[in-house]
Amino acid sequence: MHRNPDYSILRRIDMGYSQTNSKGVTYYLHSPNGKLFFFSKDPNNSVDLPSHLETVEGKTGMLMVKKKA
């Protein structure tokens, strides 16, 4: 007998902006309110990078968002 897979356990992943730092770790951009941006390893609910912002990498490999010059 053929069983249908249970797709209800799968979560939808909306892929927004992602970047891999110099250490090879991929981070995804998040914004809870559209003004504050942060990077996380969790791809769920990531957002796109607004056109007026750019990403920079610090000495430790931490990714940050800043206004374009």
Backbone as ProteinMPNN parsed JSONL, in Angstrom:
{"seq_chain_A": "MHRNPDYSILRRIDMGYSQTNSKGVTYYLHSPNGKLFFFSKDPNNSVDLPSHLETVEGKTGMLMVKKKA", "coords_chain_A": {"N_chain_A": [[0.836, -1.168, 0.0], [0.557, 2.224, -0.823], [1.732, 5.045, 0.852], [0.936, 8.395, 1.515], [3.243, 11.044, 1.855], [3.724, 12.968, 4.838], [3.435, 16.175, 4.62], [2.928, 18.21, 6.333], [4.692, 18.543, 8.379], [6.827, 19.87, 7.4], [8.571, 22.931, 7.251], [8.054, 26.152, 5.882], [10.522, 27.846, 4.136], [11.494, 30.991, 3.655], [13.627, 32.398, 1.567], [15.727, 34.968, 2.024], [18.098, 37.599, 1.882], [21.379, 36.396, 1.858], [24.718, 35.801, 3.018], [28.052, 34.673, 2.847], [30.629, 34.592, 5.142], [34.187, 35.339, 5.594], [35.101, 33.163, 6.968], [33.701, 31.067, 6.072], [31.099, 30.667, 6.922], [27.625, 30.804, 6.529], [25.308, 33.416, 6.71], [22.084, 34.839, 7.361], [19.978, 37.575, 6.578], [17.96, 39.421, 8.811], [15.076, 41.255, 9.91], [13.159, 42.659, 12.279], [11.465, 44.864, 12.252], [11.928, 46.456, 10.018], [13.684, 48.535, 10.33], [15.747, 47.906, 12.055], [18.428, 45.782, 11.519], [19.851, 42.516, 11.405], [22.176, 39.749, 11.359], [21.782, 36.218, 11.129], [22.202, 32.672, 11.673], [19.987, 31.254, 11.069], [17.824, 30.47, 8.474], [15.094, 30.898, 8.257], [12.41, 33.112, 7.67], [14.011, 35.175, 6.69], [15.034, 38.332, 5.264], [15.11, 40.511, 2.352], [17.936, 42.456, 1.278], [17.768, 45.892, 1.584], [17.963, 48.37, -1.042], [19.398, 50.682, -0.411], [21.277, 49.986, 1.432], [24.315, 48.27, 2.439], [26.507, 45.436, 2.962], [29.117, 44.792, 5.294], [32.143, 43.291, 6.455], [33.481, 42.616, 9.583], [36.643, 42.528, 11.428], [36.605, 40.15, 12.84], [35.015, 38.507, 11.372], [32.375, 38.995, 11.636], [29.295, 39.951, 10.248], [27.901, 43.003, 9.11], [25.46, 45.601, 8.603], [25.32, 48.562, 6.701], [24.728, 52.014, 5.693], [24.887, 52.829, 2.243], [27.632, 54.54, 0.763]], "CA_chain_A": [[0.0, 0.0, 0.0], [1.334, 3.462, -0.936], [1.364, 6.06, 1.831], [1.274, 9.769, 1.155], [4.108, 11.647, 2.869], [3.115, 14.012, 5.654], [4.131, 17.434, 4.359], [2.58, 19.207, 7.34], [5.806, 18.736, 9.3], [7.841, 20.702, 6.748], [8.412, 24.371, 7.446], [8.363, 26.959, 4.705], [11.706, 28.68, 4.321], [11.555, 32.121, 2.737], [15.033, 32.751, 1.45], [16.024, 36.369, 1.8], [19.505, 37.873, 1.607], [22.358, 35.609, 2.612], [26.109, 36.077, 2.677], [29.023, 33.808, 3.513], [31.766, 35.404, 5.585], [35.515, 34.834, 5.229], [35.33, 31.901, 7.675], [32.903, 30.055, 5.407], [29.809, 30.508, 7.589], [26.569, 31.542, 5.851], [24.379, 34.12, 7.584], [20.88, 35.334, 6.705], [19.572, 38.886, 7.088], [16.652, 39.496, 9.454], [14.652, 42.579, 10.349], [11.854, 42.543, 12.917], [10.617, 46.039, 12.048], [12.312, 47.205, 8.824], [14.69, 49.553, 10.661], [16.853, 47.21, 12.711], [18.833, 44.612, 10.739], [20.877, 41.679, 12.018], [22.438, 38.488, 10.675], [21.583, 35.015, 11.925], [22.414, 31.43, 10.934], [18.672, 30.694, 10.79], [17.306, 31.002, 7.214], [13.652, 31.149, 8.317], [11.921, 34.492, 7.727], [15.03, 36.166, 6.342], [14.522, 39.414, 4.414], [16.016, 41.007, 1.315], [18.736, 43.628, 1.622], [17.285, 47.097, 0.9], [18.92, 48.892, -2.027], [20.202, 51.781, 0.142], [22.196, 49.43, 2.419], [25.323, 47.317, 1.994], [27.063, 44.663, 4.069], [30.562, 44.829, 5.507], [32.6, 42.26, 7.371], [34.45, 43.072, 10.57], [37.885, 41.748, 11.549], [36.322, 38.831, 13.403], [34.135, 37.775, 10.476], [30.995, 39.372, 11.893], [28.69, 40.725, 9.178], [27.136, 44.163, 9.554], [24.761, 46.358, 7.554], [25.504, 50.012, 6.817], [24.241, 52.786, 4.57], [25.832, 52.994, 1.131], [28.279, 55.858, 0.734]], "C_chain_A": [[0.89, 1.243, 0.0], [0.82, 4.478, 0.071], [1.783, 7.426, 1.334], [2.17, 10.352, 2.235], [3.373, 12.766, 3.605], [3.914, 15.302, 5.494], [3.832, 18.498, 5.412], [3.73, 19.459, 8.315], [6.908, 19.605, 8.693], [7.528, 22.165, 6.999], [8.755, 25.078, 6.149], [9.554, 27.835, 5.023], [11.694, 29.753, 3.241], [12.999, 32.582, 2.699], [15.16, 34.23, 1.107], [17.506, 36.507, 1.466], [20.393, 36.995, 2.485], [23.756, 35.975, 2.132], [26.987, 35.132, 3.478], [30.234, 34.652, 3.881], [33.088, 34.721, 5.229], [35.846, 33.511, 5.923], [34.5, 30.755, 7.093], [31.544, 29.794, 6.037], [28.777, 31.386, 6.875], [25.606, 32.122, 6.869], [23.245, 34.688, 6.742], [20.431, 36.624, 7.386], [18.15, 38.835, 7.629], [16.364, 40.928, 9.854], [13.27, 42.461, 10.97], [10.907, 43.702, 12.603], [10.969, 46.87, 10.811], [13.345, 48.289, 9.068], [15.931, 48.934, 11.276], [17.166, 45.953, 11.907], [19.906, 43.853, 11.492], [21.019, 40.398, 11.22], [22.3, 37.332, 11.65], [21.883, 33.804, 11.052], [21.098, 30.769, 10.532], [18.106, 31.284, 9.497], [15.822, 31.348, 7.247], [13.344, 32.626, 8.487], [13.008, 35.533, 7.455], [14.449, 37.148, 5.331], [15.556, 39.783, 3.362], [16.751, 42.237, 1.812], [18.19, 44.835, 0.871], [18.382, 47.709, 0.023], [19.81, 49.999, -1.472], [21.208, 51.301, 1.191], [23.193, 48.481, 1.77], [25.853, 46.559, 3.206], [28.577, 44.822, 4.101], [30.902, 43.732, 6.505], [33.663, 42.832, 8.293], [35.666, 42.16, 10.62], [37.653, 40.33, 12.039], [35.44, 37.97, 12.523], [32.676, 38.092, 10.691], [30.483, 40.263, 10.766], [27.837, 41.828, 9.76], [26.507, 44.848, 8.354], [25.021, 47.836, 7.792], [24.935, 50.698, 5.58], [25.31, 52.879, 3.503], [26.393, 54.412, 1.146], [27.856, 56.65, -0.475]], "O_chain_A": [[1.87, 1.304, 0.743], [-0.381, 4.744, 0.139], [2.876, 7.586, 0.79], [1.89, 10.176, 3.421], [2.501, 13.425, 3.038], [4.939, 15.496, 6.149], [4.425, 19.577, 5.384], [3.742, 20.479, 9.004], [7.822, 20.028, 9.4], [6.371, 22.584, 6.965], [9.641, 24.65, 5.41], [9.59, 28.493, 6.063], [11.863, 29.459, 2.058], [13.525, 33.094, 3.686], [14.75, 34.674, 0.035], [18.091, 35.625, 0.839], [20.179, 36.872, 3.691], [23.95, 36.401, 0.993], [26.703, 34.829, 4.637], [30.799, 35.343, 3.034], [33.095, 33.646, 4.63], [36.772, 32.812, 5.51], [34.582, 29.618, 7.558], [30.9, 28.796, 5.715], [29.02, 32.57, 6.643], [25.143, 31.428, 7.774], [23.421, 34.982, 5.559], [20.494, 36.75, 8.609], [17.25, 38.283, 6.996], [17.276, 41.716, 10.105], [12.3, 42.189, 10.262], [9.688, 43.546, 12.678], [10.347, 47.907, 10.586], [13.834, 48.901, 8.119], [17.046, 49.398, 11.034], [16.274, 45.148, 11.64], [20.767, 44.45, 12.137], [20.108, 40.001, 10.494], [22.646, 37.44, 12.826], [21.825, 33.895, 9.825], [21.095, 29.827, 9.739], [17.923, 32.499, 9.424], [15.336, 32.031, 6.345], [13.93, 33.307, 9.329], [12.922, 36.657, 7.949], [13.488, 36.833, 4.628], [16.726, 39.416, 3.467], [16.25, 42.971, 2.664], [18.147, 44.818, -0.36], [19.571, 47.578, 0.314], [20.889, 50.237, -2.016], [21.918, 52.116, 1.779], [22.947, 47.953, 0.686], [25.669, 46.991, 4.343], [29.226, 44.968, 3.064], [30.06, 43.303, 7.294], [34.624, 43.455, 7.842], [35.712, 41.139, 9.933], [38.405, 39.416, 11.701], [35.14, 36.828, 12.874], [31.815, 37.531, 10.013], [31.152, 41.218, 10.372], [27.142, 41.64, 10.758], [26.97, 44.69, 7.224], [24.955, 48.315, 8.924], [24.69, 50.06, 4.556], [26.497, 52.993, 3.809], [25.696, 55.362, 1.501], [28.303, 57.782, -0.659]]}, "name": "protein", "num_of_chains": 1, "seq": "MHRNPDYSILRRIDMGYSQTNSKGVTYYLHSPNGKLFFFSKDPNNSVDLPSHLETVEGKTGMLMVKKKA"}
